[in-house]
Amino acid sequence: MTSSAYARDVLQWHIDAGVDETIGDAPVNRFDLVSAPTSPPVSPSVPQRSSPPPTRPADVPPGPSGEEAVKSAYERAGKATNVDELRTALEGFDGCALKKTATNLVFYNGDPRARLMFVGEAPGAQEDRQGEPFVGPSGTLLDKMLASIGIERKDVLVSNTVFWRPPGNRTPTPQETAVCMPFMERLIELVDPDVLVTLGGPASKALLGETQGVGRLRGRWFTYETARMSHPIDATAMFHPAYLLRTPSQKRAAWQDLLGIQDKLSS
């Protein structure tokens, strides 16, 4: 195998694994770290560079810094007076790197005036293709969970803490979550639900500010509030439907949580 073919295979392996960024500030030429061979070297089939390659293509401008991106997100989100304007602001926002690798923006579906709002972690492959959150097996299970307490999917609003699919369905980075959070906060403010439910650990950590796992958070009630809100919102955490599909033994706990949500909406 030639060195170029090997390099291609390694690069493709990283792409398939969801690696889309480097760790260091500058690339490292691994060939320089290998001791020189004692036998005469074979002429390389690929010309060697006299200097390290640039960290990004020359025709691609650097993106905004983390602080600049978050500031821009707050400015754009704050100007939205309804969810349609918020979607437009999000479509024109380039501060999240996930937008470059995703197929579609996945904003929300459901009723913008819903009393009950669910927020998960991030779109998956099917959500990315369709541009809708909670489709496929997870969405089907969520529909059944809601139906068990007499609620239809069209009467709630569902979204995610980030609005573009992370490559390889990996967990969103803190920076990716932080830069999307101003839009999520504004979405919650505009919907103004009676009950906010976070699905899974990352969403619970981002919105509730809690570091404990969902197993310790579920069944408890918290308050969610931003500076723009006139009143706090009752919030709780539940296991993500995708987790319940992998761990059916936790469906009993999810049923208890649904009954608690039903009671809260009735009070």
C-alpha positions in Angstrom: 0.0 0.0 0.0 1.4 3.4 -0.9 1.8 6.1 1.7 -0.9 8.2 0.0 -3.4 5.4 -0.1 -2.7 4.7 3.6 -3.2 8.3 4.5 -6.5 8.4 2.7 -7.7 5.3 4.5 -6.7 6.8 7.9 -8.5 10.0 7.1 -11.6 8.2 6.0 -11.6 6.2 9.2 -11.5 9.4 11.2 -14.3 11.0 9.2 -16.5 7.9 9.6 -15.9 8.0 13.3 -17.1 11.6 13.5 -13.8 13.3 14.0 -14.2 16.8 12.5 -11.6 18.9 14.3 -7.9 18.7 15.4 -6.7 19.0 18.9 -3.5 20.9 18.6 -3.1 24.5 17.2 -0.7 23.2 14.5 -0.5 19.9 12.6 2.3 17.4 13.5 4.2 15.7 10.7 4.4 12.1 12.2 7.0 11.1 9.6 9.4 13.5 11.3 9.0 11.5 14.6 10.2 8.3 13.0 14.0 7.5 13.3 15.8 7.5 9.9 16.1 4.0 8.4 19.5 2.4 8.3 19.0 1.1 4.7 18.8 3.5 1.7 15.4 5.1 1.7 13.0 4.4 -1.1 12.1 7.5 -3.2 8.7 8.6 -2.0 5.9 8.5 -4.5 4.4 11.7 -3.0 6.5 14.9 -3.0 7.4 16.1 0.5 6.4 19.5 1.7 9.1 21.9 2.7 6.8 23.4 5.3 3.9 22.2 7.4 0.5 22.5 5.7 -1.8 25.3 6.9 -4.3 24.6 9.6 -7.2 25.4 7.2 -7.5 26.0 3.4 -6.5 29.4 2.4 -9.8 30.1 0.7 -11.8 29.3 3.9 -12.0 32.3 6.3 -11.6 31.7 10.0 -14.9 31.4 11.9 -15.9 33.6 14.8 -14.4 33.0 18.2 -16.5 31.3 20.9 -17.3 34.5 22.7 -18.1 36.3 19.4 -20.4 33.5 18.3 -22.3 33.4 21.5 -22.7 37.2 21.5 -23.9 37.1 18.0 -26.4 34.4 18.9 -27.8 36.4 21.7 -28.2 39.5 19.5 -30.0 37.5 16.7 -32.2 35.5 19.1 -33.2 38.5 21.2 -34.6 40.3 18.1 -37.1 37.5 17.4 -40.7 38.2 18.4 -42.1 34.9 17.4 -40.8 31.4 16.5 -40.9 32.0 12.8 -38.6 35.0 13.2 -36.4 32.9 15.5 -36.1 30.2 12.8 -35.1 32.8 10.2 -32.5 34.2 12.6 -31.2 30.6 13.2 -31.0 29.9 9.4 -28.8 32.9 8.9 -26.5 32.1 11.8 -23.1 30.7 11.0 -21.5 30.7 14.4 -22.0 26.9 15.0 -19.6 24.6 13.2 -22.1 21.8 13.1 -24.0 23.8 10.4 -21.1 23.1 7.9 -21.5 19.3 8.2 -25.2 18.9 8.7 -27.7 18.4 5.9 -30.6 20.3 7.4 -31.4 22.7 10.2 -33.5 20.8 12.8 -35.4 23.5 14.8 -38.6 22.2 16.3 -42.0 20.6 15.6 -45.3 20.8 17.3 -47.4 23.7 18.6 -45.6 27.0 19.3 -48.3 27.7 22.0 -47.9 24.3 23.7 -48.3 23.9 27.4 -45.8 21.1 27.4 -42.3 21.3 25.8 -39.6 18.6 25.5 -35.9 19.3 24.8 -33.5 16.6 23.9 -29.8 16.5 23.1 -29.2 16.7 19.3 -30.6 15.6 16.0 -29.7 12.1 14.7 -29.3 10.8 11.2 -33.0 10.6 10.4 -33.7 14.0 12.0 -30.9 15.5 9.9 -32.4 14.0 6.7 -35.9 15.2 7.4 -35.2 18.4 9.2 -37.5 17.4 12.0 -36.7 16.5 15.6 -37.7 13.2 17.2 -38.5 11.1 14.1 -37.8 7.4 13.7 -37.9 4.9 16.6 -37.3 7.5 19.3 -40.1 9.7 17.9 -42.5 6.8 17.7 -41.8 5.9 21.3 -42.3 9.5 22.4 -45.6 9.5 20.6 -46.7 6.4 22.5 -45.5 7.8 25.8 -47.6 11.0 25.3 -50.6 9.0 24.1 -50.5 7.0 27.4 -51.4 10.2 29.3 -53.9 11.4 26.7 -51.7 13.9 24.9 -51.1 14.0 21.1 -47.7 14.9 19.6 -49.1 17.8 17.7 -50.2 19.5 21.0 -46.6 19.6 22.4 -43.4 21.2 21.2 -40.2 19.3 20.8 -36.7 20.5 20.1 -33.0 19.9 21.0 -30.2 21.8 22.7 -28.3 22.0 19.3 -30.0 22.4 16.0 -27.7 20.6 13.7 -26.6 16.9 13.8 -23.1 16.3 15.2 -21.0 14.1 12.9 -21.3 10.4 13.8 -24.1 11.2 16.3 -21.5 12.1 18.9 -22.4 14.2 22.0 -22.3 17.9 21.3 -19.3 19.8 22.6 -19.8 22.4 25.4 -19.0 25.1 22.8 -21.6 23.8 20.3 -24.2 23.7 23.1 -23.3 27.2 24.4 -23.5 28.8 21.0 -27.0 27.3 20.4 -28.3 28.1 23.9 -29.4 31.7 23.2 -31.7 30.4 20.5 -33.0 27.7 22.8 -33.6 30.1 25.6 -35.5 32.4 23.3 -37.6 29.5 22.0 -38.6 28.6 25.6 -39.4 32.3 26.3 -41.6 32.6 23.1 -43.4 29.3 23.7 -43.8 30.0 27.4 -44.9 26.4 28.3 -46.4 25.4 31.7 -44.0 22.5 31.9 -40.5 22.0 30.4 -39.1 18.5 30.2 -35.5 17.8 29.5 -34.8 14.4 27.8 -31.4 12.8 28.7 -28.3 13.9 30.5 -26.8 16.6 28.2 -30.1 18.5 27.9 -30.7 18.3 31.6 -27.2 19.6 32.3 -27.6 22.4 29.8 -31.0 23.7 30.8 -31.4 22.7 34.5 -27.7 23.4 35.4 -27.5 20.1 37.2 -24.5 17.8 37.0 -26.2 14.6 38.4 -27.4 11.9 36.0 -31.0 11.6 34.9 -31.5 8.6 37.2 -31.1 11.0 40.2 -32.9 14.0 38.6 -36.0 12.3 37.3 -39.0 12.5 39.6 -37.9 15.9 40.9 -39.1 19.3 40.0 -37.0 22.4 39.3 -37.6 25.9 38.0 -36.4 27.3 34.7 -36.2 31.1 34.3 -34.4 33.6 32.1 -34.0 37.4 32.5 -36.7 38.0 29.9 -39.3 35.8 31.5 -42.0 37.2 33.8 -42.3 34.0 35.8 -40.4 30.7 36.3 -41.4 27.5 34.5 -41.8 24.1 36.2 -39.2 21.8 34.8 -38.2 18.1 35.2 -35.9 15.5 33.6 -36.7 12.2 32.0 -34.8 9.4 30.3 -34.4 10.0 26.6 -36.6 7.8 24.4 -33.5 6.5 22.7 -32.2 5.3 26.1 -35.5 3.7 26.9 -35.3 1.7 23.6 -31.9 0.4 24.7 -32.9 -0.1 28.3 -36.6 -1.2 28.5 -36.3 -1.9 32.2 -36.5 1.9 32.8 -39.8 2.3 31.1 -41.6 1.8 34.5 -39.7 4.9 35.8 -40.7 6.8 32.6 -44.3 5.9 33.2 -44.1 7.3 36.7 -42.6 10.5 35.3 -45.3 10.8 32.8 -48.0 10.6 35.5 -46.1 13.3 37.4 -46.2 15.5 34.3 -49.9 14.8 33.9 -50.5 15.8 37.5 -48.5 19.0 37.1 -50.5 20.0 34.0 -53.8 19.4 35.8 -52.9 21.4 38.8 
